[in-house]
């Protein structure tokens, strides 16, 4: 049976939709509007906002060159240091940090007072993780795999609290927590992975298992999209990673009868719809 299946969870999650909507609302008001970093990891959305006058602050030093206007904190959140620096400049702050990320900030800040160290399971270079780390008031470590756990300094005699990047793979998170526990550390761990992320990853895996080809749509810098691709690729060898329809090589679908489509949390619905429609037409043309 020939078919194209679109994952129900594909596209904007609650936190991303909320952040994007907040930026568009601010853009309507006019004036000097900035976002600290791209509001989401999707170049199409960022370019559209630029056309509406929204400028991106790329690093901390650029804050010093802004004398008036509104700065929107992106969905990934920022460190306390960055937040305080923006407010100290007298700039208006609109906090679009995802509520699930903000919850981690509060957890880390709270447990910094009773823990000797915080371990964040995630990608150390991801802006969300950089932001989370910036709310800790004790030693912090970031690990993404077993090798990085092995490189941790000796912390066996310390109270350690573990959290996770919201878009981290849930199965991998559990595995890494178990490895840390096996080292004899005195740990407490809380699963801070967003429910929407878990649902998206579970659905993507199931869809990949039953499809001849999988298409994963999302920005090339999107951590959650990269993880979706890895999950799908493991279950379906013919897995393609694209940002827009222009990236899709239709000839790669010439020998398949079933195609599954999923998308990262920063992928707009119009892009998903374009890819889905194109795949429908291609499959129908083949048979």
VOGU-3710 file (C-alpha; in Angstrom, 3 decimals, decimal comma):
1> xxxxxxxxxx> 0,000/0,000/0,000  1,446/3,342/-1,050  1,110/6,129/1,510  2,637/9,240/3,008  2,233/9,574/6,764  2,745/12,817/8,649  3,554/12,614/12,359  0,864/14,250/14,486  3,520/15,886/16,668  5,451/17,438/13,762
11> xxxxxxxxxx> 6,138/21,163/13,926  5,999/23,946/16,488  5,818/22,880/20,110  4,048/25,019/22,706  7,187/26,879/23,827  8,345/27,710/20,304  4,912/28,832/19,120  4,571/31,031/22,191  7,984/32,650/21,601  7,401/33,264/17,895
21> xxxxxxxxxx> 3,967/34,765/18,553  5,456/37,093/21,161  8,054/38,399/18,706  5,488/39,044/15,980  3,317/40,901/18,498  6,233/43,109/19,534  7,148/43,712/15,892  3,663/45,146/15,285  4,334/47,817/17,910  7,352/49,128/16,028
31> xxxxxxxxxx> 10,467/50,653/17,553  13,778/48,967/18,126  13,082/45,269/18,584  15,844/42,734/19,228  16,034/39,059/20,072  18,954/37,695/22,055  20,084/35,112/19,536  17,726/33,791/16,830  14,300/33,381/18,416  14,262/29,754/17,216
41> xxxxxxxxxx> 16,566/27,560/15,143  14,775/28,115/11,859  16,287/30,363/9,214  12,984/30,915/7,384  11,305/32,373/10,476  14,339/34,483/11,395  14,513/35,966/7,882  10,816/36,831/7,950  11,226/38,601/11,284  14,211/40,538/9,938
51> xxxxxxxxxx> 11,962/41,870/7,178  9,686/43,174/9,926  12,540/45,028/11,577  13,505/42,519/14,267  17,265/42,395/14,728  19,307/39,621/16,315  21,835/40,205/19,097  24,519/37,636/18,375  26,612/37,907/21,530  26,945/39,624/24,888
61> xxxxxxxxxx> 29,224/42,406/23,614  26,543/43,665/21,236  24,307/44,547/24,203  26,702/47,411/24,978  25,838/49,049/21,648  22,085/49,193/22,327  20,753/52,289/24,076  16,998/51,902/23,765  14,420/49,395/22,644  13,034/45,989/23,539
71> xxxxxxxxxx> 15,062/42,810/23,870  13,188/39,525/23,608  14,702/36,552/25,396  14,386/33,594/23,037  12,700/30,297/23,815  16,055/28,712/24,783  16,461/31,190/27,646  19,637/32,949/28,769  21,896/32,942/31,814  21,142/35,183/34,797
81> xxxxxxxxxx> 24,222/37,236/33,890  22,865/38,061/30,429  19,391/38,810/31,781  20,821/41,186/34,391  23,052/42,909/31,848  20,110/43,663/29,559  18,014/45,103/32,373  20,978/47,112/33,684  21,087/48,903/30,315  17,557/50,122/30,936
91> xxxxxxxxxx> 16,180/48,124/28,037  12,702/46,636/28,052  12,825/42,859/28,458  10,208/40,512/27,040  10,921/37,029/28,357  9,882/34,396/25,813  11,839/31,621/27,533  9,954/28,352/27,198  8,167/27,687/30,523  9,715/24,202/30,627
101> xxxxxxxxxx> 13,204/25,706/30,291  12,381/28,367/32,880  11,413/25,557/35,240  14,922/24,100/34,899  16,441/27,516/35,671  14,455/27,591/38,912  15,371/23,992/39,785  19,075/24,628/39,225  19,008/27,878/41,198  17,153/26,231/44,083
111> xxxxxxxxxx> 19,335/23,127/44,280  22,556/25,106/43,946  22,089/26,016/47,587  21,884/22,432/48,830  24,009/20,580/46,255  27,757/20,691/45,801  27,517/20,240/42,042  25,010/20,277/39,180  25,294/17,960/36,179  23,405/18,975/33,052
121> xxxxxxxxxx> 22,908/16,153/30,554  22,891/17,795/27,137  24,955/19,595/24,513  27,313/22,055/26,202  27,314/24,342/23,143  23,537/24,565/22,874  22,131/27,962/23,978  19,586/26,280/26,249  22,321/24,472/28,159  24,467/27,617/28,318
131> xxxxxxxxxx> 21,486/29,438/29,790  20,719/26,701/32,345  24,325/26,644/33,467  24,149/30,374/34,069  21,550/29,984/36,836  23,657/27,653/38,965  25,509/28,997/41,982  27,745/25,981/42,468  30,044/23,838/40,333  28,381/22,717/37,103
141> xxxxxxxxxx> 29,299/20,024/34,606  27,791/19,198/31,228  27,875/15,679/29,796  26,420/14,346/26,565  27,821/10,820/26,468  29,629/8,166/28,488  33,077/9,409/27,448  32,361/12,810/28,937  31,210/11,184/32,183  34,562/9,392/32,371
151> xxxxxxxxxx> 36,315/12,766/32,074  34,497/14,299/35,047  36,755/15,339/37,929  36,363/13,332/41,129  33,042/14,333/42,696  32,278/11,113/44,550  32,123/12,789/47,953  29,744/15,531/46,817  25,985/15,868/46,592  25,188/15,994/42,878
161> xxxxxxxxxx> 21,910/17,080/41,266  21,210/16,058/37,662  18,911/17,751/35,126  18,541/17,390/31,366  18,290/19,623/28,332  14,590/19,687/27,408  15,192/18,208/23,944  17,576/15,431/24,994  16,790/11,832/24,062  14,902/10,302/26,994
171> xxxxxxxxxx> 16,343/6,783/26,626  19,878/8,146/26,462  19,218/10,362/29,493  18,187/7,340/31,584  21,254/5,400/30,435  23,627/8,226/31,381  22,016/8,715/34,794  22,501/4,987/35,477  26,161/5,207/34,447  26,717/8,171/36,776
181> xxxxxxxxxx> 24,964/6,303/39,606  27,156/3,237/39,053  30,218/5,364/39,771  29,035/5,709/43,328  28,206/9,397/43,214  25,624/10,680/45,702  23,090/11,820/43,116  19,557/13,062/42,777  18,147/13,259/39,252  15,035/14,811/37,762
191> xxxxxxxxxx> 13,766/14,211/34,242  13,406/17,714/32,779  12,941/16,556/29,186  9,832/18,171/27,726  6,875/15,803/27,326  6,407/17,084/23,784  9,987/16,058/23,001  9,454/12,536/24,351  6,209/12,216/22,392  7,810/13,488/19,191
201> xxxxxxxxxx> 10,758/11,108/19,479  8,570/8,087/20,277  6,260/8,822/17,363  9,193/9,371/14,993  10,700/6,009/15,926  7,410/4,170/15,332  6,868/5,910/12,013  10,424/5,154/10,869  9,973/1,459/11,662  7,011/1,164/9,300
211> xxxxxxxxxx> 8,257/3,416/6,467  10,459/2,748/3,443  11,771/6,313/3,702  11,682/9,012/6,384  11,902/12,753/5,931  12,941/14,863/8,908  12,351/18,593/8,477  14,069/21,262/10,537  16,842/23,824/10,828  20,380/22,529/10,478
221> xxxxxxxxxx> 21,264/24,019/13,879  18,191/22,595/15,623  19,246/20,172/18,367  15,853/18,493/18,650  15,684/17,995/14,853  19,157/16,466/14,816  18,061/13,995/17,494  14,925/13,132/15,492  17,138/12,409/12,498  19,407/10,137/14,551
231> xxxxxxxxxx> 16,412/8,212/15,917  14,829/7,791/12,482  18,104/6,900/10,765  18,624/4,057/13,229  15,265/2,521/12,291  15,081/3,505/8,613  18,230/3,630/6,483  16,560/5,866/3,890  16,188/8,879/6,191  16,559/12,374/4,734
241> xxxxxxxxxx> 17,251/15,587/6,693  15,980/18,744/4,996  15,237/22,347/5,950  12,725/23,150/3,205  11,184/21,519/0,142  14,061/22,893/-1,963  16,437/20,507/-0,169  14,414/17,416/-1,031  15,751/15,282/-3,864  12,578/13,677/-5,169
251> xxxxxxxxxx> 14,535/11,062/-7,119  15,461/9,497/-3,783  11,817/8,512/-3,383  11,465/6,723/-6,710  11,653/3,212/-5,267  9,608/3,575/-2,098  5,976/2,855/-1,381  5,687/4,468/2,045  7,108/7,745/3,330  7,014/9,033/6,884
261> xxxxxxxxxx> 7,421/12,717/7,666  8,274/14,368/10,956  9,629/17,798/11,855  11,476/19,534/14,630  9,879/21,880/17,135  11,066/24,957/15,207  9,585/24,015/11,845  6,648/26,169/10,616  3,497/24,415/9,443  3,666/25,899/5,947
271> xxxxxxxxxx> 7,027/24,187/5,288  5,722/20,867/6,583  2,615/21,195/4,420  4,685/21,913/1,296  6,828/18,824/1,825  3,817/16,635/2,594  1,954/17,774/-0,535  5,020/17,265/-2,746  5,555/13,745/-1,404  1,906/12,886/-1,984
281> xxxxxxx> 2,210/13,933/-5,614  5,481/12,079/-6,092  4,208/8,809/-4,660  1,058/9,004/-6,778  3,139/9,630/-9,897  5,291/6,562/-9,259  2,516/4,013/-9,142
//
